[in-house]
């Protein structure tokens, strides 16, 4: 392996400036390092058709576009990523054979979005088209443009002076997407590429989020690179109370916890070969996607020598975080984190001992900056084993014997920072065939400045109409975290159906049972078409199964997997979208209106909110696709599961939020013939 040379690193415009110090996203630093050819040092990764593009492939795609005249000086890249090979080709792929490698391209050029497809083997552009009426994601240089525009706006500076803020270097601007709220909203024109910026004051306590400059919004035209409107709804004093969340060691009254060492003296039980993982009968492939984060492919389970398919592809599909306050600085906050900002792009290095345990193995990912250059996102994913509690246990009171087995779990973890929130995404594999998808929210709550210090103040009732008073002069606004997961299930093969089993009680009418007046039975429904399957989780007792009618277990049942969405925080079940049906949010993100959707596999239907959600004016995703009402019985189905929480903030979440979890469980249902973990070894066995 070659040694990399030491080279100077030049950083461009900071995302924010405070006290004369530039704040840089770690990806900006990585971007500068990669431009210095750091990425030329690469490990040889075993070939797999689903591997992400390497740095060399990314550079090749950009060179092909440039040489063939498709990119200009003003071209900015949103994406150079793997165009997945045909699913049938992947299914039939064997080691030693290589499939076509193609790069999917999205660029912003001459104020338009253009899509392309590049054949990396033939070194030619296969397609290039303009996407009319579409806006791309927010890129790193958009943030820099917005920061410069605000500091150049005299009107905005006057508004700051009116609030007693004279040192503009202490102002932290946070550019945000504008959404769409109808033709009467002249600050959200879908024909212009816009951002809105709200700001915070850096008081030096390490938590500028706790010092919002309320009622002040700058509207920025990214094409003109200037502020085109300042919305000022009146002065509310900036809260100045210290909101630091890093306690000094000597200030803690809690007894320090004793060391807890997690060691595996004989090494890990999982084996990684490039991007493929083998562990306790599971085999799967993983990669990091710039938009949705981790993508898990070709999940199989070795059932006593028989390799059985479970899922072809699973990932976050999309997510929405809408706030329920109609004030000028809040009504537009309906973040589509993956579709507008890129969850994968905003991943950050994992810290052993806190983000992941000490026994974790960390992995880099190669992504693309806005200039189309590759950079390495270091230590952005981690895989580790952990104890999962008793897998099964029983004490036989007749024989006096006890038998129990410990459960081991394998976790693939990724953490992304989207503004004030940090999201944890875990894919948890269990020895019994369960796959759990956990989404954790931590970080700092979005708060608004108010006049009230306690709930006894005369202003408190109005100040807390849409939120909880978390600290003096600070309200945590009511909002939701809504996640949708795209699950391309292939249970024992591609021909699957989705069915509902409904347990119910009914009176016993058979007179041969004179002492019983009730019995438990189940109803069964197999969904025939898309609109039949689209549903809310109104009945928590129902079971949703993905089954294969062509395969049976030894009892004669079709093999299947159950899909169980939980919520988290204070809600035990998946939450409904808490926005009225006539709201523009509900009209744009129809996926949030149902908890379960089923569509036939379509390689172009990847994101439930639609591919270009930024400033979209109508439904362009799941809610539109399913109107075709296509057949879904005994076909290659994709199941989309919407889950999440309605976040009613509480005092215990300020100044930093303990992680709250939302879970989704994929559970074998007559997939096996018997308990799949009978072969686990006894505790302490060698």
GIZIZI-V613258 format. One record per pair of residues at least 24 apart in sequence whose C-alpha atoms are under 6 Angstrom apart, sorted by the first residue. I is the first residue (numbers start at 1). J is the second residue. Records with the same first field share a line. If there is no record, write none. Layout:
I: J, J
This chain:
13: 144
15: 143, 144
16: 172
18: 169, 170
19: 169, 170
31: 375
34: 375
45: 274
46: 274
52: 82
53: 82
55: 374
75: 108, 109
76: 107, 108, 370, 371
77: 107, 370, 371, 372
78: 106, 107
79: 105, 106
80: 104, 105
134: 612
135: 614
137: 340, 341
138: 341
149: 226, 227
170: 201, 202
171: 200, 201
172: 199, 200
173: 199
174: 198, 199
178: 332
179: 615
180: 615, 617
181: 584
190: 615
193: 222
194: 220, 221, 222
195: 219, 220
196: 220
205: 244
206: 244
207: 244
210: 243
211: 238, 239
212: 449
213: 238
214: 449
215: 329
239: 473
245: 655
289: 344
290: 342, 344, 345
291: 338, 342, 343, 344
292: 316, 338, 343, 344
293: 343, 344
308: 492
309: 491, 492
310: 490, 491
311: 488, 489, 490
312: 488, 489, 490
313: 488
314: 486, 487
315: 485, 486
316: 485, 486
317: 484, 485, 486, 607, 608
318: 484
319: 482, 483, 484
320: 482
321: 480, 481
322: 479, 480
323: 479
324: 478, 479
325: 466
340: 614
346: 416, 417
347: 415, 416
348: 380, 416
349: 378, 379, 380
350: 379, 380
360: 384
381: 413, 414
382: 412, 413
383: 411, 412
384: 410, 411
385: 409, 410
420: 444
432: 676, 677
434: 666, 667
435: 665, 666
436: 664, 665
437: 663, 664
438: 662, 663
439: 661, 662
440: 659, 660, 661
441: 659, 660
442: 657, 658, 659
443: 656, 657
444: 656, 657
447: 474, 475, 476
448: 474, 475
449: 473, 474
450: 474
468: 649
470: 651
476: 649
478: 647, 648
479: 647
480: 645, 646, 647
481: 644, 645
482: 643, 644
483: 642, 643, 644
484: 641, 642
485: 640, 641
486: 640
487: 638, 639
488: 638
494: 636
495: 634, 635, 636
496: 547, 548, 634, 635, 636
497: 546, 547, 633, 634
498: 527, 545, 546
499: 525, 526, 527, 544, 545
500: 524, 525, 543, 544
501: 542, 543
502: 542
528: 631, 632, 633
529: 629, 630, 631, 632
530: 598, 599, 626, 629, 630
531: 629
534: 596, 597
535: 594, 595, 596
536: 594, 595
553: 673
554: 673
559: 670, 671
560: 669, 670, 671
561: 667, 668, 669
562: 666, 667, 669
563: 665, 666
564: 664, 665
565: 664
566: 663, 664
567: 644, 645, 662
568: 661, 662
569: 660
574: 643, 644
575: 644, 645
587: 618, 619
588: 618, 619
590: 623
591: 622, 623
595: 641, 642
596: 640, 641
597: 639, 640
598: 638, 639
599: 637, 638
600: 632, 636, 637, 638
601: 636, 637, 638
